[in-house]
Amino acid sequence: MKRIVILISGRGSNMLSILDANLPVEVAAVISNRRDAAGLASARARGIKTCAIDHRDYATREAFDAALAEKIDEFSPDYVILAGFMRILGNDFVNRYAGRLLNIHPSLLPAFPGTATHRRALEEGVKIHGCTVHFVTEKLDHGAIVIQAAVPVLETDTEETLATRVLKQEHRIYPEAIRWLVAGRLKIEGNRVCIGIPGMPKGTLISPEIPC
Ligand code: GRF
């Protein structure tokens, strides 16, 4: 069975959606860059090993990245899953796990890379917003896209209501992307990911389609 390590920074709801999805993976550890991340307790409650490598203990980004990589490698994961991990990772780190490092981002990339995606979506007046699972590459939030889900932006939306609607979709698409990843179904060709689902239904707001 493939092994994954999940990196979090906060409440860890995406992590929980992965843990609760009955994926054919061994979750070797959940690691946070914050000792007080609420998600660490939730992971421990499910019997998963946890640890914290606090970025504030390191003088430079490179030193933190190196310590984090060393800790990750202790668990010999096949894949590293960023689930609400709120630190930018340097090129050495990203390249060390090239093709093995996934992230979820709360926007329809390449729109709204970076932070405050829901506020910016409201400010720009977009009518459709969503979330993206992508491979991590050197350019922030620009790696090859695995799956996206779209939601409508309503006139009554606030940052919070929009974030809630998007998060619900994050919890659907991230476990699915990991299922494909560990099954060896994702082929990266340039900046495109081929998944190879025969007879995929059309006309959906999730691309590729996944069952409800
Ligand atoms: C999610 O919206 C994720 O996409 C973003 O930060 C949030 C983390 O939420 N990067 P959680 O910790 O998974 O609940």
Boltz pocket constraint, residues with backbone or C-beta under 6 A from the ligand:
constraints:
  - pocket:
      binder: B
      contacts: [[A, 8], [A, 9], [A, 10], [A, 11], [A, 12], [A, 13], [A, 14], [A, 15], [A, 39], [A, 83], [A, 84], [A, 85], [A, 104], [A, 105], [A, 106], [A, 167], [A, 170]]
      max_distance: 6.0
